[in-house]
């Protein structure tokens, strides 16, 4: 509350100063005559979309001399200030459109504000007769503060989810088990249309089919306006919402190998005042492959080794229904309300053959069945309200979101005698409980002049969950599973974060700057039934941000930024009990875990050389209180058994270069090459939970990813795409992960232009996707290998209703 008070006081003082200045300029009978303002919005008459860079000029009615003028903003809006009293007319021009003449505009001391409303421009008829006016989107667009992935350009991911899209974009890596990392880190936040979701980041990326996604924003250094959660940054999924008036819709059907199939549909109705939509989807995704494991532990002079090999099956079924309505209450007030329901069922099955040895002597052979499932049902509601003040230079927004997820997790581990297939060991675990998440944000934006504005706001975030954990073991005497009451647990988690913030943005000629400051007060509590100790945190954090940009001639831009962020432990990392992943691998939580803090700096440069586009970024990240899942021998459970527990082990550093080059080779072939090379080092120490010994480590590696995306225009309505990537090995606190190669391809053709599209894709075309890792410690050695079957071929049919088509406009850019 101290930070909130300071920011509010500063805001009131700041507003008061400018208010008094305004009174001084306009008060007094002998002062200058008050000037006027003219506002409006320039639209394409066919699709009702705003036209950016339209030219608006004000001329005197008497002699047509030029008085002033402006260029329209991204959504077509414009504001012309300081217009002297007089009679005028306005001309609106845009390349490829007929000029619009607006007469009889009068500015006087009693009439200083003129609203021209919507100004619709018609495309010139001679242009319509000669060519179609379109602006082709790039697959990846680089903005000053983010990368924007236009999903429609990635045909190889048409039948997949957001995870499949991210396989082929800079900064992001996806392994064979579909684990997503952003610049080498799994600590990132996922937003849906800029709002938080009750789902975990990994679940959210798998929940949304690519056909329902308009674009994905990758923000590696967000400003103070954004929640600082996620050390690597933010991945924001923008869902499809048609902007054109009338009834429109899109539907997709897909089917593929390994029991992959699904469908989704979106219908929208848009008028001048309302825009409502309804969308549904059902998709089954998964794959099969082979798995190998190796666990070796040492107790004194005794060495136990357990090795297994077999098959695995991963399948996930997702269903979503979403609806919303966007209302224009007036020219100054806007309201949005939307909601969604999600259902998910994730099933993992492993069938492995194990051999156990003791000091190189075979002890036994087993067949195993390992099953884990997670069924969840969640709902989210969001509402946004925006009010624009007179003059369009001030805006207030209110956002509220709330969601709940009920998740039931189930794990089964069974061992069967290799000879007679008798069940010799069995364990079942269940974990059930709801999770609630809510967020409120108030934001006030004040544009002081064309080169300076500020934003102040407040965000409150609420998280709460409870879990009931039970364990049952197989009793060979009664041939039944018996619940073990002594290790059953109940726990609860609560967290509330209060966060005031302020952001100041300005520019001077070609130089732009932004400074932000965010304060957060965190109140968190973890409690366990029958445990007298509560794990409570009351903490104050400060997160500064700074962004700079400079525009050089000929489409070149330099950008620099610094941010401080945080990665808070997930609730299941804090659970103070141990669960079995299988009979030889256990994992536990750590209620004393501290959050990770990260300092991140970037310098980026973008330049267009004719038709070639080059983007480069140099970045440095330093993580404090690095969290790693520390593996160690677990002698209490017997030989060959290991335990993983998250610990704050030290720090890591990354110094890297990210580069993208996009260029056409011919008129029908273009390529995009992307690479991310960084020096990675992780240092620190961890403590053995059983003998209390401290072990130091210092590991380093040069990591890199290589990506090559190729697009071929075979015919007018047929395109071919090849995407290939390689992820290098990387070290961890206790070992390393190996590199892997992936190749995907797709062919897309419009059977009926802009109405019916067929897409055929193949992922893991050469069967090279795998995840291989190893870890070492004083008393253990562990290895694992997952190989995904390939290729995975899928077919998708896309149907478009009425005017659901790509955004079209005339390009005003000229090549160098």
Residue, then its C-alpha position, 0 to 999 in steps of 0.5 A: x500500500x506504501x507504493x500505491x500511495x506514492x504512485x497515486x500522490x504522484x499522479x494527482x500532482x502530475x495531473x494538477x500541474x497540467x490542469x493548472x497550466x491549461x487554465x493559465x493558457x486559456x483564462x483571461x479576457x485578454x489572452x489568445x482566442x481558444x483553438x479548436x480540435x477535430x477528430x474522426x476515424x477513417x475506414x475502408x467502406x467495404x470492410x469497415x476496417x480502420x485505415x492507417x496512414x491516411x492523410x487528413x488536411x484542414x484547408x480554409x474555405x476562402x482560399x483553400x490554403x493549408x492550415x494543418x494536417x495529420x496522419x491517421x493512427x493504426x485503427x484509422x483514428x485521428x486528432x487535429x489540435x490547435x485549429x484557429x477559429x475560422x471556416x474550413x473544409x477537410x480533405x482525406x486521402x489514402x493511396x488507392x482510394x477516392x478522395x473524401x471532401x468534407x465541407x462546412x467546418x466551423x471553429x469558434x470560441x463557442x464551438x471548439x470541438x468537431x467530431x467528424x465521426x466515421x469517414x468511409x473511403x471507397x477503393x478507386x474503381x480503376x484499381x479494382x479492375x486491374x489488381x486485388x489490393x492486399x497486404x500480405x502478412x509476414x509469418x513473423x513480424x518484429x515489433x518494438x517490444x515483441x515478436x508477432x507470429x501470424x499463425x495462418x502462415x504456418x501450414x505445418x501446424x494447421x492440424x496442431x495446437x499452439x505448441x506445434x506453432x511454437x516449434x518453428x519460431x525464434x526464441x522458443x524450443x519444443x522437445x519430443x515430450x512437447x515441453x516448451x522453453x523460451x530462450x532455454x527457460x520453462x519459466x514463462x507466463x501464458x496469456x489468452x487475449x492479454x488476460x491470465x488463465x486459470x490453466x497451467x502454462x503448458x496446459x494452456x498451450x496444448x488446449x488451443x488448436x492452431x485453427x482458433x488462433x489468430x497470432x501469438x505474441x512473444x514478449x521477452x522483455x515486457x514493460x512494468x504494465x505487465x505482470x512480471x511473472x515468468x523469468x523468460x517473458x510472456x507468450x500471449x495467444x490472440x484468438x480469432x475474432x473477425x473484424x468485418x461487419x455481417x455474419x461470418x464464420x470458419x470451421x475446420x475438420x482434421x484427421x491424422x495418424x495415431x488416433x489424432x482427429x478433431x474439429x472446431x468452428x467459430x461464428x460471429x455477427x458484427x454490427x456498428x454497435x455490437x460484435x458477438x461470437x461463439x466458438x467450439x472445438x474438440x480435438x484429440x492429440x497424441x503420439x506413440x514411441x519408445x522409451x528407455x530408462x536407467x537408474x543406478x544407485x550406490x549404498x556403501x559398496x552395493x551398486x544397484x542398477x535398474x534398466x527398462x525399455x518399452x513403449x509409451x503412449x501419450x494422448x490428450x483430449x481437449x474440448x472448449x466452448x467460448x462466447x463473448x460480446x463486444x458492445x459500443x455503448x457510445x463514442x466514448x464507452x466500450x464494454x466487453x464480456x466473454x467466457x469459456x469452458x474447457x475440458x481436458x483429459x490427459x493420459x500417459x501409458x508406459x509398458x516397459x520390461x525391467x531388469x534389476x541387478x545388484x553388484x552386476x548380478x541379475x536379481x529379477x526381471x519385471x514387466x511394468x505398467x505405468x499409467x497417469x491421467x489428469x482430468x480437468x474442467x475449468x471455466x473463465x469469465x472476463x470483462x473489460x470496460x474502457x472510457x475515452x475522455x473528450x479529446x481522445x488524449x485520456x483513457x480509463x480501462x477496467x479489467x476483471x477476470x476470474x476462473x476455476x479449475x477442478x483437476x483429478x490426477x491419478x497414477x498407477x504403477x504395477x510390476x508383474x513377474x516376468x515368468x508367470x505375469x503375476x502382480x507382485x507390486x502395485x501402487x495407486x495415488x490420487x490427487x484432487x482439488x479445485x484451483x481458483x484464480x482472479x485478477x483485477x486491473x485499473x489503468x489510466x492513460x494520459x497523452x500529454x502531447x504527441x510525444x509524451x504520455x503516462x500510464x498509472x494503474x493497479x493490479x490485484x491477483x488472487x490464487x487459491x487451491x486445495x489438494x487431497x492426496x491419497x495412496x493405496x498399495x497392492x496387498x499380495x495376501x488379500x489381492x486388493x489395494x489397501x489405502x495407507x492412511x498414514x501418508x495421506x495428506x491434505x493441503x491448501x495454498x493461498x496467495x494475493x498480490x497487490x501491484x501498483x505501477x506507472x509507465x512513462x513513454x516519450x519520443x524526441x524526433x527519431x528517439x523513443x523511450x519508456x520507463x516503468x516501475x512496478x511495486x508488489x506486495x505478496x501475501x502467501x500461505x501454504x498449510x498442511x492438515x495435521x502439520x502445526x507449521x504454516x509456510x507464510x510469506x509477506x514480501x515486497x518487491x520492486x520491478x523497474x523497466x526501461x525501453x529505448x528505440x531509435x529509427x535510422x533512415x531507410x527502415x532501420x531501427x535500434x532497440x534496447x531494454x532492461x527488465x527485472x522479473x520473477x518466477x514464483x514457485x508453482x503450488x505443486x512445487x510447494x507441496x510438503x509430501x512425496x509421490x511416486x512417478x513409478x516404482x523407482x522414481x519419486x518426487x517431492x515438494x519444498x514449501x520453503x522454496x524461494x522465487x527466482x528473480x531475473x535481470x534481463x537486458x536486450x539490444x536489438x537491430x532491425x533493417x530492411x535491405x530491399x526485399x531482405x529483412x534482418x533482425x538481430x538481438x543481443x541479450x543477457x540474463x542473470x537468474x538469482x535463486x535458480x530453481x532445479x529439480x535435484x535428483x538423489x538416491x532414495x535409500x528409504x525406498x530400496x536400491x535403485x530408487x531416486x527422489x527429485x525435490x526442487x531446490x534453490x541451487x544458485x544462479x545461472x547466466x545466459x549471454x546470447x545472440x538471436x538472428x533472423x534473416x528473411x529473403x525471397x530467393x525467387x518470385x515463388x520461393x522465400x526462406x527465413x533463417x533463424x538462430x539463437x546462440x548463447x553461452x549458458x552457465x549454471x553454478x551453485x550447490x545443493x544439499x542431500x536431504x538424507x545425509x545433509x552433505x552439500x555438493x557444489x557444481x559449476x556447469x557450462x555449455x554453448x547452446x544454439x538452435x537453428x531453424x530454416x523455414x521455406x515457402x514455395x508458391x507452386x500455383x496461384x492457390x497452392x503453397x508448399x512449406x518445409x520447416x526444419x530445426x535443430x536444438x543443441x545439447x545443454x547442461x543442467x545443474x546435475x547433467x545435460x540434455x542432448x540435441x535433436x533434429x525435427x523436420x515438418x512439411x505441409x502443402x496447402x491449396x484453396x479448392x474454392x478461393x477464400x471458401x474451402x481450403x485443404x491442408x496436408x501436413x507431416x510432422x517428425x518426417x524423418x523420425x528424428x524427434x527424441x528427448x535424451x537426458x542424463x543426470x549424475x550425483x555422488x550416489x546415483x546415475x540416471x538416464x532416460x530416452x524418449x523417441x517419438x514415432x514419425x512421421x505423423x501425417x494429418x489432413x485438415x479441411x477449412x471452411x469459410x462462411x461469407x466474408x470471413x477473409x484475410x485483412x486487406x488494405x493498400x500498402x503505403x510502403x515503398x521498397x528501398 
